[in-house]
Amino acid sequence: MSSKRTRLIALFLLAAFAGVMVLQTCDSGRPKNGGDTPTTSEKHTEPKVNVPPFNADSAMFFLTTQVNFGPRVPNTKAHERTGDWIKARMKQYGAEVIEQRTTVNAWDGTPLRMRNIIAEFNPDARKRVLLAAHWDTRPYGDKDPDPAKQKKPIDGANDGASGVAVLLELARLLQTNPHSIGVDIIFFDAEDYGRPEWDSAGSPEDYLFWCLGSQYWQKNPHRPGYQAMFGILLDMVGGKNARFNRAGVSMQVAPDVVSRVWYPAAQLGYAELFQEPVTGEITDDHIFMNMVGVRSIDIIDMRPSTKAMGFGGYEFGNTHHTHNDNLENIDPATLEAVGRTLTHVVYHTK
């Protein structure tokens, strides 16, 4: 995950969205065209759908495997081995896999060997949904309280590995429980290589050094004219005491997609995690998913903070970009909540 400083960049980005957004109606049974998220007290009857059970133990295995490879920083052996493993898993689960390999430049000019991994399930289906997470990790723990650790790469158990783990488990379910619609899963690379906190020579354009993989995909979609009914990005979805508040850009460009997720989350018993307040705008891969024309939202752990009042009063958890982003601070119950909710959303989409 990028440093994701909560910059108020929405006006600029939303102006760009206006020229490319495809405002198709999603057949979700939820409010459309700007409707707000329903409360848990609202009554809604959904048709009976067989939703396969999400296995949190399996997701934890996928998460632990990634961490055991070591920090997945571009240009490292751990990064290449992890990418090979993700690709092999998706092929094992019956997906058609497309890779986008290129070289991009980091904030300091470092050439990064970047690799987006795209898995298509039911590739011939016209109706499609897009799910995504980033699989790289931060090359420095620049927010760590120990200055001696701030230039060392982090494990990224939550920031990167958690979203990937949920999507790998969903891919396993799609193989054993095929769905009538198409599901595309993108593992974006080079998301987390932005300018570090300890470098003071920042500029308003620094957000463009985050999310390099999704920026590349935005300019080079894996299918010409690619479209999907909606998109969901997962980022930091396995932490202890997680809180998934509704992200600002998500609510501005795709409030009905937010409803599509937050409503069933509450019905499944996860209202404490999927909360109602709206946070400030953040730089994440969903920005560039939207710029392709896929109305996309971000499920990301953001928590109230008195230190972030200028950014809507929210910031990322205390393990963010520190060496405490490790297995000890992962909660399988959080993975299960996100995984069950996402599985429900996918299998209820027709």
Buried (B, 14 or more C-beta within 10 A) or exposed (E): BBBBBBBEBBEEBBEEBEEEBEEEEBEBBBBBEEEBBBEEEEEEEEEEEEBBEBBBEBBBBBBBBBBEBBBBBBBBEBBBEBBEBBBEBBEEBBBBBBEBEBEBEBBEEEEBBBBBBBBBBBBEBEBBBBBBBBBBBBBBBBBBEEEEBBEBBBBBBBBBBBBBBBBBBBBBBBEEEEBEBBBBBBBBBBBBBBBBBEEEEEEEEBBEBBBBBBBBBBEEBBEEEBBBBBBBBBBBBBBBEBBBBBBBBBBBBBBBBBBBBBBBBBBBEBBEBBBEEBBBBBBBBBBBBBBBBBBBBBBBBBBBBEEBEEBBBBBBBBBBBBBBBBBEBBBBBBBBBBBBBBBBBBBBBE
